[in-house]
Amino acid sequence: MTLLINILTAILMFSGVFFFLAGSIALIRFPDVYTRLHATTKLDTLGLGLILAGLIVYDGFSLASVKLLFVIFFMFLTSPTAAHAIARAAYKSGVKLWGENPIDRYGESQNDNS
Amino acid sequence: MNLFIAVLLGISFTTFLCLYRLFTGPTVFDRIVAASAITTKTIVVVAVLAFLYNQDIYLDISITYAILSFLAVLGVAAYIVKQKETK
């Protein structure tokens, strides 16, 4: 039983590290603020959830597990909010979208209303 | 445990990759994205250190750090938008 728990913990934590690594490579390689935000927000949130889930499996049912669950829930709630705030601030400061003819639905909707 | 030390080493390596974007980001928003990615990794590092040292108090530090990083990102984004609008 202990061996099974250790193996499950190792699988969860190393997959979390893999997602962290993919997010960091995306942060270096992608061409634009918006694409970098798109990649790192999701991959970092998933990596955090997987590694803390590994810690929960390792610890069993205790107060520390409840605290870790709270951290996971809070990050799943706040990480998209922070990403949306950064993207909105970048768009309002005039950061151009990457590509020859970028599709800009937000700017089109702003022009239609005014 | 050796597993926790290996995971900490892996997270440290990815943190150095994020530091590259933090130093060479073309716009200020690239730096904000990199800083927010580094704070996410720091939350995980503190939570793993709590189990490595058997100190449950580190988990409270992890929760506090999550709340503070969220507020910091929101504050910087609102500050930049307001600065543009007043110009």
N, CA and C atoms of all chains as a GROMACS GRO file, in nm:
protein
  603
    1MET      N    1   0.083  -0.120   0.000
    1MET     CA    2   0.000   0.000   0.000
    1MET      C    3   0.086   0.125   0.000
    2THR      N    4   0.191   0.125   0.084
    2THR     CA    5   0.282   0.240   0.088
    2THR      C    6   0.353   0.256  -0.044
    3LEU      N    7   0.392   0.144  -0.105
    3LEU     CA    8   0.459   0.151  -0.235
    3LEU      C    9   0.366   0.210  -0.339
    4LEU      N   10   0.238   0.168  -0.336
    4LEU     CA   11   0.141   0.220  -0.434
    4LEU      C   12   0.125   0.372  -0.417
    5ILE      N   13   0.116   0.417  -0.289
    5ILE     CA   14   0.102   0.561  -0.265
    5ILE      C   15   0.224   0.637  -0.315
    6ASN      N   16   0.344   0.579  -0.291
    6ASN     CA   17   0.466   0.647  -0.336
    6ASN      C   18   0.471   0.657  -0.488
    7ILE      N   19   0.431   0.549  -0.557
    7ILE     CA   20   0.435   0.550  -0.703
    7ILE      C   21   0.337   0.653  -0.758
    8LEU      N   22   0.216   0.658  -0.698
    8LEU     CA   23   0.115   0.754  -0.743
    8LEU      C   24   0.163   0.898  -0.720
    9THR      N   25   0.226   0.921  -0.602
    9THR     CA   26   0.280   1.054  -0.574
    9THR      C   27   0.387   1.094  -0.675
   10ALA      N   28   0.476   0.999  -0.707
   10ALA     CA   29   0.584   1.029  -0.802
   10ALA      C   30   0.527   1.062  -0.939
   11ILE      N   31   0.427   0.983  -0.983
   11ILE     CA   32   0.368   1.008  -1.116
   11ILE      C   33   0.304   1.146  -1.120
   12LEU      N   34   0.225   1.179  -1.017
   12LEU     CA   35   0.156   1.308  -1.016
   12LEU      C   36   0.255   1.424  -1.013
   13MET      N   37   0.359   1.413  -0.927
   13MET     CA   38   0.450   1.526  -0.913
   13MET      C   39   0.537   1.544  -1.037
   14PHE      N   40   0.581   1.433  -1.098
   14PHE     CA   41   0.666   1.450  -1.216
   14PHE      C   42   0.586   1.499  -1.337
   15SER      N   43   0.457   1.459  -1.345
   15SER     CA   44   0.377   1.517  -1.453
   15SER      C   45   0.356   1.666  -1.429
   16GLY      N   46   0.344   1.708  -1.303
   16GLY     CA   47   0.334   1.850  -1.274
   16GLY      C   48   0.459   1.926  -1.314
   17VAL      N   49   0.576   1.866  -1.286
   17VAL     CA   50   0.702   1.931  -1.327
   17VAL      C   51   0.711   1.938  -1.480
   18PHE      N   52   0.659   1.835  -1.547
   18PHE     CA   53   0.658   1.838  -1.694
   18PHE      C   54   0.575   1.955  -1.745
   19PHE      N   55   0.457   1.977  -1.683
   19PHE     CA   56   0.373   2.088  -1.729
   19PHE      C   57   0.438   2.222  -1.698
   20PHE      N   58   0.507   2.232  -1.584
   20PHE     CA   59   0.582   2.355  -1.554
   20PHE      C   60   0.688   2.380  -1.661
   21LEU      N   61   0.759   2.273  -1.700
   21LEU     CA   62   0.865   2.286  -1.800
   21LEU      C   63   0.807   2.330  -1.934
   22ALA      N   64   0.692   2.271  -1.973
   22ALA     CA   65   0.629   2.309  -2.100
   22ALA      C   66   0.586   2.456  -2.095
   23GLY      N   67   0.532   2.501  -1.980
   23GLY     CA   68   0.492   2.640  -1.969
   23GLY      C   69   0.609   2.735  -1.978
   24SER      N   70   0.723   2.699  -1.919
   24SER     CA   71   0.840   2.787  -1.924
   24SER      C   72   0.898   2.794  -2.064
   25ILE      N   73   0.900   2.679  -2.136
   25ILE     CA   74   0.949   2.680  -2.273
   25ILE      C   75   0.858   2.766  -2.360
   26ALA      N   76   0.725   2.757  -2.335
   26ALA     CA   77   0.632   2.842  -2.409
   26ALA      C   78   0.656   2.988  -2.379
   27LEU      N   79   0.689   3.018  -2.254
   27LEU     CA   80   0.717   3.158  -2.216
   27LEU      C   81   0.838   3.211  -2.291
   28ILE      N   82   0.935   3.125  -2.320
   28ILE     CA   83   1.053   3.171  -2.394
   28ILE      C   84   1.026   3.176  -2.544
   29ARG      N   85   0.956   3.077  -2.598
   29ARG     CA   86   0.951   3.059  -2.743
   29ARG      C   87   0.838   3.135  -2.810
   30PHE      N   88   0.729   3.167  -2.741
   30PHE     CA   89   0.614   3.225  -2.809
   30PHE      C   90   0.640   3.372  -2.842
   31PRO      N   91   0.574   3.427  -2.950
   31PRO     CA   92   0.615   3.555  -3.005
   31PRO      C   93   0.546   3.677  -2.945
   32ASP      N   94   0.451   3.661  -2.854
   32ASP     CA   95   0.359   3.769  -2.826
   32ASP      C   96   0.322   3.766  -2.677
   33VAL      N   97   0.279   3.881  -2.624
   33VAL     CA   98   0.236   3.881  -2.483
   33VAL      C   99   0.115   3.791  -2.464
   34TYR      N  100   0.020   3.798  -2.558
   34TYR     CA  101  -0.106   3.726  -2.541
   34TYR      C  102  -0.086   3.575  -2.551
   35THR      N  103  -0.002   3.532  -2.646
   35THR     CA  104   0.021   3.388  -2.657
   35THR      C  105   0.098   3.335  -2.536
   36ARG      N  106   0.196   3.416  -2.488
   36ARG     CA  107   0.270   3.372  -2.368
   36ARG      C  108   0.177   3.360  -2.249
   37LEU      N  109   0.087   3.457  -2.235
   37LEU     CA  110  -0.009   3.455  -2.125
   37LEU      C  111  -0.099   3.333  -2.134
   38HIS      N  112  -0.148   3.308  -2.257
   38HIS     CA  113  -0.234   3.194  -2.286
   38HIS      C  114  -0.169   3.064  -2.242
   39ALA      N  115  -0.039   3.048  -2.276
   39ALA     CA  116   0.027   2.921  -2.244
   39ALA      C  117   0.058   2.910  -2.096
   40THR      N  118   0.121   3.014  -2.038
   40THR     CA  119   0.172   2.999  -1.902
   40THR      C  120   0.060   2.992  -1.800
   41THR      N  121  -0.050   3.065  -1.822
   41THR     CA  122  -0.157   3.062  -1.722
   41THR      C  123  -0.211   2.921  -1.705
   42LYS      N  124  -0.246   2.859  -1.819
   42LYS     CA  125  -0.308   2.727  -1.809
   42LYS      C  126  -0.209   2.622  -1.764
   43LEU      N  127  -0.088   2.623  -1.822
   43LEU     CA  128   0.006   2.516  -1.788
   43LEU      C  129   0.055   2.529  -1.644
   44ASP      N  130   0.075   2.655  -1.596
   44ASP     CA  131   0.121   2.670  -1.459
   44ASP      C  132   0.013   2.630  -1.360
   45THR      N  133  -0.113   2.663  -1.391
   45THR     CA  134  -0.221   2.624  -1.300
   45THR      C  135  -0.235   2.473  -1.294
   46LEU      N  136  -0.223   2.407  -1.410
   46LEU     CA  137  -0.233   2.260  -1.412
   46LEU      C  138  -0.115   2.196  -1.340
   47GLY      N  139   0.006   2.252  -1.359
   47GLY     CA  140   0.123   2.196  -1.290
   47GLY      C  141   0.111   2.209  -1.140
   48LEU      N  142   0.064   2.327  -1.094
   48LEU     CA  143   0.044   2.347  -0.949
   48LEU      C  144  -0.058   2.249  -0.895
   49GLY      N  145  -0.170   2.232  -0.968
   49GLY     CA  146  -0.272   2.139  -0.922
   49GLY      C  147  -0.220   1.996  -0.914
   50LEU      N  148  -0.138   1.955  -1.012
   50LEU     CA  149  -0.089   1.816  -1.012
   50LEU      C  150   0.010   1.793  -0.898
   51ILE      N  151   0.104   1.889  -0.878
   51ILE     CA  152   0.206   1.867  -0.773
   51ILE      C  153   0.141   1.869  -0.635
   52LEU      N  154   0.047   1.963  -0.612
   52LEU     CA  155  -0.018   1.966  -0.481
   52LEU      C  156  -0.110   1.845  -0.464
   53ALA      N  157  -0.169   1.793  -0.574
   53ALA     CA  158  -0.246   1.669  -0.564
   53ALA      C  159  -0.156   1.553  -0.525
   54GLY      N  160  -0.033   1.552  -0.576
   54GLY     CA  161   0.063   1.450  -0.535
   54GLY      C  162   0.093   1.458  -0.386
   55LEU      N  163   0.107   1.583  -0.335
   55LEU     CA  164   0.131   1.598  -0.191
   55LEU      C  165   0.011   1.552  -0.109
   56ILE      N  166  -0.111   1.578  -0.161
   56ILE     CA  167  -0.231   1.534  -0.089
   56ILE      C  168  -0.236   1.382  -0.083
   57VAL      N  169  -0.204   1.316  -0.195
   57VAL     CA  170  -0.203   1.169  -0.196
   57VAL      C  171  -0.098   1.115  -0.100
   58TYR      N  172   0.017   1.184  -0.092
   58TYR     CA  173   0.125   1.139  -0.003
   58TYR      C  174   0.084   1.152   0.143
   59ASP      N  175   0.010   1.259   0.179
   59ASP     CA  176  -0.019   1.288   0.318
   59ASP      C  177  -0.143   1.218   0.369
   60GLY      N  178  -0.237   1.180   0.279
   60GLY     CA  179  -0.360   1.120   0.328
   60GLY      C  180  -0.458   1.226   0.375
   61PHE      N  181  -0.549   1.184   0.463
   61PHE     CA  182  -0.654   1.276   0.508
   61PHE      C  183  -0.608   1.346   0.635
   62SER      N  184  -0.576   1.477   0.624
   62SER     CA  185  -0.529   1.550   0.741
   62SER      C  186  -0.557   1.699   0.719
   63LEU      N  187  -0.516   1.781   0.816
   63LEU     CA  188  -0.538   1.924   0.805
   63LEU      C  189  -0.453   1.984   0.693
   64ALA      N  190  -0.332   1.929   0.675
   64ALA     CA  191  -0.244   1.979   0.568
   64ALA      C  192  -0.308   1.958   0.432
   65SER      N  193  -0.378   1.844   0.414
   65SER     CA  194  -0.446   1.820   0.286
   65SER      C  195  -0.555   1.921   0.260
   66VAL      N  196  -0.626   1.959   0.367
   66VAL     CA  197  -0.732   2.059   0.351
   66VAL      C  198  -0.672   2.193   0.308
   67LYS      N  199  -0.558   2.229   0.369
   67LYS     CA  200  -0.492   2.354   0.332
   67LYS      C  201  -0.446   2.350   0.186
   68LEU      N  202  -0.391   2.234   0.145
   68LEU     CA  203  -0.346   2.222   0.005
   68LEU      C  204  -0.464   2.231  -0.090
   69LEU      N  205  -0.576   2.169  -0.052
   69LEU     CA  206  -0.697   2.179  -0.136
   69LEU      C  207  -0.742   2.325  -0.148
   70PHE      N  208  -0.729   2.398  -0.038
   70PHE     CA  209  -0.766   2.539  -0.044
   70PHE      C  210  -0.676   2.617  -0.139
   71VAL      N  211  -0.545   2.586  -0.136
   71VAL     CA  212  -0.451   2.654  -0.228
   71VAL      C  213  -0.489   2.622  -0.372
   72ILE      N  214  -0.519   2.494  -0.402
   72ILE     CA  215  -0.556   2.456  -0.539
   72ILE      C  216  -0.682   2.529  -0.583
   73PHE      N  217  -0.783   2.529  -0.496
   73PHE     CA  218  -0.910   2.596  -0.530
   73PHE      C  219  -0.887   2.745  -0.552
   74PHE      N  220  -0.806   2.806  -0.467
   74PHE     CA  221  -0.783   2.950  -0.479
   74PHE      C  222  -0.707   2.983  -0.607
   75MET      N  223  -0.608   2.901  -0.642
   75MET     CA  224  -0.532   2.930  -0.764
   75MET      C  225  -0.618   2.908  -0.889
   76PHE      N  226  -0.704   2.805  -0.887
   76PHE     CA  227  -0.794   2.783  -1.001
   76PHE      C  228  -0.890   2.900  -1.017
   77LEU      N  229  -0.920   2.968  -0.907
   77LEU     CA  230  -1.012   3.082  -0.913
   77LEU      C  231  -0.940   3.208  -0.958
   78THR      N  232  -0.819   3.234  -0.904
   78THR     CA  233  -0.755   3.364  -0.925
   78THR      C  234  -0.664   3.369  -1.046
   79SER      N  235  -0.611   3.257  -1.092
   79SER     CA  236  -0.516   3.261  -1.203
   79SER      C  237  -0.580   3.312  -1.333
   80PRO      N  238  -0.700   3.268  -1.373
   80PRO     CA  239  -0.762   3.325  -1.493
   80PRO      C  240  -0.797   3.472  -1.476
   81THR      N  241  -0.834   3.511  -1.352
   81THR     CA  242  -0.867   3.652  -1.328
   81THR      C  243  -0.745   3.741  -1.349
   82ALA      N  244  -0.632   3.698  -1.295
   82ALA     CA  245  -0.509   3.776  -1.311
   82ALA      C  246  -0.467   3.781  -1.458
   83ALA      N  247  -0.482   3.668  -1.529
   83ALA     CA  248  -0.445   3.667  -1.671
   83ALA      C  249  -0.533   3.762  -1.751
   84HIS      N  250  -0.662   3.764  -1.718
   84HIS     CA  251  -0.753   3.855  -1.788
   84HIS      C  252  -0.716   3.999  -1.760
   85ALA      N  253  -0.677   4.031  -1.636
   85ALA     CA  254  -0.639   4.168  -1.604
   85ALA      C  255  -0.514   4.210  -1.681
   86ILE      N  256  -0.415   4.118  -1.690
   86ILE     CA  257  -0.292   4.150  -1.764
   86ILE      C  258  -0.322   4.171  -1.912
   87ALA      N  259  -0.406   4.082  -1.971
   87ALA     CA  260  -0.435   4.094  -2.114
   87ALA      C  261  -0.510   4.223  -2.144
   88ARG      N  262  -0.603   4.259  -2.054
   88ARG     CA  263  -0.678   4.383  -2.073
   88ARG      C  264  -0.585   4.504  -2.064
   89ALA      N  265  -0.496   4.504  -1.966
   89ALA     CA  266  -0.403   4.616  -1.953
   89ALA      C  267  -0.311   4.625  -2.075
   90ALA      N  268  -0.266   4.507  -2.127
   90ALA     CA  269  -0.177   4.509  -2.244
   90ALA      C  270  -0.251   4.562  -2.366
   91TYR      N  271  -0.379   4.522  -2.383
   91TYR     CA  272  -0.454   4.570  -2.500
   91TYR      C  273  -0.479   4.720  -2.490
   92LYS      N  274  -0.512   4.767  -2.370
   92LYS     CA  275  -0.539   4.910  -2.356
   92LYS      C  276  -0.414   4.994  -2.370
   93SER      N  277  -0.295   4.937  -2.342
   93SER     CA  278  -0.171   5.012  -2.362
   93SER      C  279  -0.123   5.005  -2.504
   94GLY      N  280  -0.194   4.936  -2.595
   94GLY     CA  281  -0.158   4.939  -2.735
   94GLY      C  282  -0.056   4.836  -2.778
   95VAL      N  283  -0.045   4.720  -2.707
   95VAL     CA  284   0.043   4.613  -2.754
   95VAL      C  285  -0.022   4.546  -2.874
   96LYS      N  286   0.053   4.539  -2.986
   96LYS     CA  287  -0.004   4.484  -3.109
   96LYS      C  288  -0.016   4.332  -3.101
   97LEU      N  289  -0.120   4.279  -3.168
   97LEU     CA  290  -0.132   4.134  -3.179
   97LEU      C  291  -0.034   4.084  -3.284
   98TRP      N  292   0.014   3.958  -3.264
   98TRP     CA  293   0.118   3.904  -3.350
   98TRP      C  294   0.055   3.852  -3.479
   99GLY      N  295   0.127   3.866  -3.592
   99GLY     CA  296   0.082   3.807  -3.718
   99GLY      C  297   0.053   3.913  -3.823
  100GLU      N  298   0.030   3.866  -3.946
  100GLU     CA  299   0.004   3.959  -4.056
  100GLU      C  300  -0.134   4.021  -4.042
  101ASN      N  301  -0.238   3.936  -4.035
  101ASN     CA  302  -0.375   3.985  -4.020
  101ASN      C  303  -0.438   3.922  -3.896
  102PRO      N  304  -0.409   3.978  -3.778
  102PRO     CA  305  -0.464   3.916  -3.657
  102PRO      C  306  -0.615   3.939  -3.646
  103ILE      N  307  -0.685   3.840  -3.594
  103ILE     CA  308  -0.830   3.852  -3.574
  103ILE      C  309  -0.853   3.919  -3.439
  104ASP      N  310  -0.918   4.033  -3.441
  104ASP     CA  311  -0.931   4.116  -3.322
  104ASP      C  312  -1.080   4.139  -3.293
  105ARG      N  313  -1.146   4.040  -3.235
  105ARG     CA  314  -1.289   4.053  -3.210
  105ARG      C  315  -1.318   4.161  -3.106
  106TYR      N  316  -1.228   4.175  -3.008
  106TYR     CA  317  -1.252   4.273  -2.902
  106TYR      C  318  -1.252   4.415  -2.958
  107GLY      N  319  -1.153   4.446  -3.045
  107GLY     CA  320  -1.148   4.580  -3.103
  107GLY      C  321  -1.266   4.606  -3.194
  108GLU      N  322  -1.310   4.501  -3.271
  108GLU     CA  323  -1.427   4.519  -3.358
  108GLU      C  324  -1.551   4.550  -3.277
  109SER      N  325  -1.570   4.480  -3.165
  109SER     CA  326  -1.688   4.505  -3.083
  109SER      C  327  -1.682   4.645  -3.023
  110GLN      N  328  -1.562   4.692  -2.988
  110GLN     CA  329  -1.550   4.828  -2.935
  110GLN      C  330  -1.590   4.930  -3.041
  111ASN      N  331  -1.546   4.905  -3.170
  111ASN     CA  332  -1.578   5.001  -3.275
  111ASN      C  333  -1.727   5.001  -3.308
  112ASP      N  334  -1.791   4.882  -3.301
  112ASP     CA  335  -1.933   4.877  -3.333
  112ASP      C  336  -2.017   4.957  -3.234
  113ASN      N  337  -1.976   4.949  -3.106
  113ASN     CA  338  -2.057   5.016  -3.005
  113ASN      C  339  -2.045   5.168  -3.014
  114SER      N  340  -1.927   5.217  -3.053
  114SER     CA  341  -1.907   5.362  -3.050
  114SER      C  342  -1.959   5.430  -3.175
  115MET      N  343   1.295   1.324   0.168
  115MET     CA  344   1.275   1.224   0.063
  115MET      C  345   1.343   1.266  -0.065
  116ASN      N  346   1.400   1.171  -0.135
  116ASN     CA  347   1.471   1.205  -0.259
  116ASN      C  348   1.377   1.254  -0.368
  117LEU      N  349   1.252   1.203  -0.369
  117LEU     CA  350   1.154   1.245  -0.470
  117LEU      C  351   1.127   1.394  -0.460
  118PHE      N  352   1.112   1.444  -0.335
  118PHE     CA  353   1.082   1.585  -0.318
  118PHE      C  354   1.200   1.671  -0.364
  119ILE      N  355   1.322   1.625  -0.336
  119ILE     CA  356   1.439   1.703  -0.377
  119ILE      C  357   1.450   1.707  -0.529
  120ALA      N  358   1.418   1.594  -0.595
  120ALA     CA  359   1.422   1.593  -0.742
  120ALA      C  360   1.318   1.688  -0.800
  121VAL      N  361   1.196   1.689  -0.739
  121VAL     CA  362   1.092   1.780  -0.788
  121VAL      C  363   1.134   1.924  -0.768
  122LEU      N  364   1.197   1.953  -0.651
  122LEU     CA  365   1.242   2.091  -0.626
  122LEU      C  366   1.347   2.133  -0.728
  123LEU      N  367   1.438   2.041  -0.764
  123LEU     CA  368   1.540   2.075  -0.864
  123LEU      C  369   1.477   2.103  -0.999
  124GLY      N  370   1.376   2.022  -1.037
  124GLY     CA  371   1.308   2.046  -1.164
  124GLY      C  372   1.239   2.180  -1.167
  125ILE      N  373   1.172   2.216  -1.056
  125ILE     CA  374   1.103   2.345  -1.053
  125ILE      C  375   1.204   2.460  -1.058
  126SER      N  376   1.320   2.443  -0.993
  126SER     CA  377   1.421   2.548  -0.997
  126SER      C  378   1.471   2.571  -1.139
  127PHE      N  379   1.487   2.461  -1.214
  127PHE     CA  380   1.532   2.476  -1.353
  127PHE      C  381   1.430   2.555  -1.435
  128THR      N  382   1.301   2.524  -1.419
  128THR     CA  383   1.200   2.598  -1.495
  128THR      C  384   1.195   2.744  -1.451
  129THR      N  385   1.227   2.770  -1.322
  129THR     CA  386   1.230   2.909  -1.276
  129THR      C  387   1.340   2.988  -1.346
  130PHE      N  388   1.454   2.923  -1.374
  130PHE     CA  389   1.559   2.994  -1.447
  130PHE      C  390   1.515   3.026  -1.590
  131LEU      N  391   1.437   2.934  -1.652
  131LEU     CA  392   1.385   2.964  -1.786
  131LEU      C  393   1.293   3.086  -1.782
  132CYS      N  394   1.213   3.098  -1.674
  132CYS     CA  395   1.125   3.215  -1.662
  132CYS      C  396   1.207   3.342  -1.638
  133LEU      N  397   1.318   3.330  -1.566
  133LEU     CA  398   1.401   3.448  -1.538
  133LEU      C  399   1.456   3.508  -1.667
  134TYR      N  400   1.482   3.425  -1.769
  134TYR     CA  401   1.529   3.476  -1.897
  134TYR      C  402   1.427   3.574  -1.955
  135ARG      N  403   1.299   3.534  -1.952
  135ARG     CA  404   1.194   3.622  -2.006
  135ARG      C  405   1.176   3.744  -1.916
  136LEU      N  406   1.199   3.729  -1.787
  136LEU     CA  407   1.187   3.844  -1.696
  136LEU      C  408   1.293   3.949  -1.727
  137PHE      N  409   1.414   3.905  -1.766
  137PHE     CA  410   1.520   4.002  -1.794
  137PHE      C  411   1.507   4.063  -1.932
  138THR      N  412   1.469   3.983  -2.034
  138THR     CA  413   1.475   4.030  -2.172
  138THR      C  414   1.338   4.057  -2.232
  139GLY      N  415   1.232   4.069  -2.148
  139GLY     CA  416   1.099   4.090  -2.205
  139GLY      C  417   1.092   4.221  -2.281
  140PRO      N  418   1.035   4.220  -2.403
  140PRO     CA  419   1.031   4.345  -2.479
  140PRO      C  420   0.940   4.450  -2.414
  141THR      N  421   0.824   4.408  -2.367
  141THR     CA  422   0.733   4.503  -2.303
  141THR      C  423   0.728   4.473  -2.153
  142VAL      N  424   0.663   4.565  -2.081
  142VAL     CA  425   0.653   4.546  -1.936
  142VAL      C  426   0.558   4.430  -1.904
  143PHE      N  427   0.466   4.399  -1.998
  143PHE     CA  428   0.368   4.292  -1.969
  143PHE      C  429   0.433   4.155  -1.976
  144ASP      N  430   0.536   4.140  -2.064
  144ASP     CA  431   0.611   4.014  -2.062
  144ASP      C  432   0.674   3.991  -1.926
  145ARG      N  433   0.725   4.100  -1.868
  145ARG     CA  434   0.787   4.086  -1.735
  145ARG      C  435   0.683   4.052  -1.629
  146ILE      N  436   0.562   4.110  -1.642
  146ILE     CA  437   0.458   4.076  -1.543
  146ILE      C  438   0.420   3.929  -1.555
  147VAL      N  439   0.407   3.880  -1.680
  147VAL     CA  440   0.371   3.739  -1.701
  147VAL      C  441   0.477   3.648  -1.642
  148ALA      N  442   0.605   3.683  -1.666
  148ALA     CA  443   0.714   3.600  -1.613
  148ALA      C  444   0.715   3.603  -1.461
  149ALA      N  445   0.692   3.721  -1.402
  149ALA     CA  446   0.692   3.731  -1.255
  149ALA      C  447   0.577   3.650  -1.196
  150SER      N  448   0.460   3.654  -1.263
  150SER     CA  449   0.348   3.577  -1.210
  150SER      C  450   0.372   3.427  -1.222
  151ALA      N  451   0.440   3.385  -1.331
  151ALA     CA  452   0.475   3.243  -1.344
  151ALA      C  453   0.573   3.202  -1.234
  152ILE      N  454   0.668   3.292  -1.201
  152ILE     CA  455   0.765   3.258  -1.096
  152ILE      C  456   0.698   3.250  -0.960
  153THR      N  457   0.598   3.337  -0.934
  153THR     CA  458   0.530   3.328  -0.804
  153THR      C  459   0.451   3.198  -0.793
  154THR      N  460   0.391   3.153  -0.906
  154THR     CA  461   0.320   3.024  -0.902
  154THR      C  462   0.415   2.911  -0.864
  155LYS      N  463   0.537   2.916  -0.923
  155LYS     CA  464   0.635   2.812  -0.890
  155LYS      C  465   0.681   2.824  -0.746
  156THR      N  466   0.690   2.947  -0.694
  156THR     CA  467   0.733   2.964  -0.555
  156THR      C  468   0.631   2.906  -0.457
  157ILE      N  469   0.501   2.920  -0.489
  157ILE     CA  470   0.397   2.862  -0.403
  157ILE      C  471   0.417   2.711  -0.392
  158VAL      N  472   0.446   2.647  -0.508
  158VAL     CA  473   0.466   2.502  -0.507
  158VAL      C  474   0.592   2.466  -0.429
  159VAL      N  475   0.698   2.546  -0.445
  159VAL     CA  476   0.824   2.515  -0.375
  159VAL      C  477   0.804   2.523  -0.224
  160VAL      N  478   0.732   2.625  -0.177
  160VAL     CA  479   0.708   2.638  -0.032
  160VAL      C  480   0.624   2.522   0.019
  161ALA      N  481   0.523   2.480  -0.060
  161ALA     CA  482   0.438   2.368  -0.017
  161ALA      C  483   0.517   2.238  -0.011
  162VAL      N  484   0.611   2.218  -0.107
  162VAL     CA  485   0.691   2.094  -0.103
  162VAL      C  486   0.791   2.100   0.013
  163LEU      N  487   0.846   2.221   0.042
  163LEU     CA  488   0.940   2.234   0.154
  163LEU      C  489   0.871   2.204   0.287
  164ALA      N  490   0.740   2.234   0.297
  164ALA     CA  491   0.667   2.204   0.419
  164ALA      C  492   0.668   2.054   0.446
  165PHE      N  493   0.657   1.972   0.339
  165PHE     CA  494   0.659   1.827   0.359
  165PHE      C  495   0.801   1.775   0.374
  166LEU      N  496   0.898   1.845   0.314
  166LEU     CA  497   1.038   1.801   0.327
  166LEU      C  498   1.087   1.822   0.469
  167TYR      N  499   1.048   1.933   0.533
  167TYR     CA  500   1.095   1.964   0.668
  167TYR      C  501   0.995   1.926   0.776
  168ASN      N  502   0.876   1.872   0.738
  168ASN     CA  503   0.771   1.836   0.834
  168ASN      C  504   0.724   1.955   0.916
  169GLN      N  505   0.708   2.069   0.852
  169GLN     CA  506   0.663   2.190   0.920
  169GLN      C  507   0.534   2.236   0.853
  170ASP      N  508   0.421   2.218   0.922
  170ASP     CA  509   0.292   2.252   0.861
  170ASP      C  510   0.271   2.401   0.847
  171ILE      N  511   0.348   2.482   0.921
  171ILE     CA  512   0.330   2.626   0.916
  171ILE      C  513   0.364   2.681   0.778
  172TYR      N  514   0.448   2.609   0.702
  172TYR     CA  515   0.485   2.657   0.569
  172TYR      C  516   0.364   2.659   0.475
  173LEU      N  517   0.266   2.573   0.501
  173LEU     CA  518   0.148   2.572   0.414
  173LEU      C  519   0.069   2.701   0.428
  174ASP      N  520   0.065   2.758   0.550
  174ASP     CA  521  -0.001   2.887   0.568
  174ASP      C  522   0.073   2.996   0.490
  175ILE      N  523   0.207   2.987   0.491
  175ILE     CA  524   0.286   3.082   0.413
  175ILE      C  525   0.252   3.070   0.265
  176SER      N  526   0.230   2.945   0.218
  176SER     CA  527   0.196   2.922   0.078
  176SER      C  528   0.062   2.987   0.044
  177ILE      N  529  -0.039   2.972   0.132
  177ILE     CA  530  -0.170   3.033   0.108
  177ILE      C  531  -0.157   3.185   0.102
  178THR      N  532  -0.083   3.242   0.197
  178THR     CA  533  -0.065   3.387   0.201
  178THR      C  534   0.005   3.437   0.077
  179TYR      N  535   0.104   3.360   0.030
  179TYR     CA  536   0.178   3.402  -0.089
  179TYR      C  537   0.090   3.399  -0.212
  180ALA      N  538  -0.002   3.301  -0.220
  180ALA     CA  539  -0.095   3.295  -0.334
  180ALA      C  540  -0.183   3.419  -0.337
  181ILE      N  541  -0.238   3.457  -0.220
  181ILE     CA  542  -0.326   3.575  -0.214
  181ILE      C  543  -0.248   3.701  -0.250
  182LEU      N  544  -0.125   3.713  -0.195
  182LEU     CA  545  -0.047   3.835  -0.219
  182LEU      C  546  -0.006   3.849  -0.365
  183SER      N  547   0.031   3.737  -0.431
  183SER     CA  548   0.072   3.746  -0.571
  183SER      C  549  -0.047   3.786  -0.659
  184PHE      N  550  -0.165   3.732  -0.626
  184PHE     CA  551  -0.285   3.770  -0.703
  184PHE      C  552  -0.312   3.919  -0.689
  185LEU      N  553  -0.304   3.970  -0.566
  185LEU     CA  554  -0.330   4.112  -0.546
  185LEU      C  555  -0.225   4.198  -0.614
  186ALA      N  556  -0.098   4.152  -0.615
  186ALA     CA  557   0.009   4.230  -0.678
  186ALA      C  558  -0.014   4.241  -0.828
  187VAL      N  559  -0.051   4.129  -0.893
  187VAL     CA  560  -0.075   4.134  -1.038
  187VAL      C  561  -0.193   4.225  -1.070
  188LEU      N  562  -0.301   4.212  -0.993
  188LEU     CA  563  -0.418   4.299  -1.018
  188LEU      C  564  -0.381   4.446  -0.998
  189GLY      N  565  -0.300   4.475  -0.895
  189GLY     CA  566  -0.263   4.613  -0.868
  189GLY      C  567  -0.180   4.672  -0.980
  190VAL      N  568  -0.080   4.596  -1.028
  190VAL     CA  569   0.006   4.648  -1.134
  190VAL      C  570  -0.074   4.670  -1.262
  191ALA      N  571  -0.164   4.575  -1.297
  191ALA     CA  572  -0.243   4.588  -1.420
  191ALA      C  573  -0.336   4.710  -1.411
  192ALA      N  574  -0.403   4.728  -1.296
  192ALA     CA  575  -0.492   4.843  -1.281
  192ALA      C  576  -0.414   4.974  -1.285
  193TYR      N  577  -0.294   4.972  -1.227
  193TYR     CA  578  -0.210   5.094  -1.227
  193TYR      C  579  -0.172   5.134  -1.368
  194ILE      N  580  -0.134   5.036  -1.452
  194ILE     CA  581  -0.091   5.070  -1.588
  194ILE      C  582  -0.209   5.120  -1.670
  195VAL      N  583  -0.327   5.056  -1.656
  195VAL     CA  584  -0.444   5.102  -1.731
  195VAL      C  585  -0.481   5.244  -1.690
  196LYS      N  586  -0.480   5.272  -1.561
  196LYS     CA  587  -0.517   5.405  -1.513
  196LYS      C  588  -0.416   5.509  -1.559
  197GLN      N  589  -0.288   5.472  -1.563
  197GLN     CA  590  -0.184   5.564  -1.608
  197GLN      C  591  -0.205   5.601  -1.755
  198LYS      N  592  -0.248   5.501  -1.838
  198LYS     CA  593  -0.271   5.529  -1.980
  198LYS      C  594  -0.393   5.620  -1.997
  199GLU      N  595  -0.496   5.598  -1.915
  199GLU     CA  596  -0.618   5.675  -1.934
  199GLU      C  597  -0.601   5.821  -1.894
  200THR      N  598  -0.517   5.848  -1.794
  200THR     CA  599  -0.500   5.986  -1.750
  200THR      C  600  -0.410   6.066  -1.843
  201LYS      N  601  -0.330   5.995  -1.928
  201LYS     CA  602  -0.238   6.066  -2.016
  201LYS      C  603  -0.313   6.142  -2.127
   0.00000   0.00000   0.00000
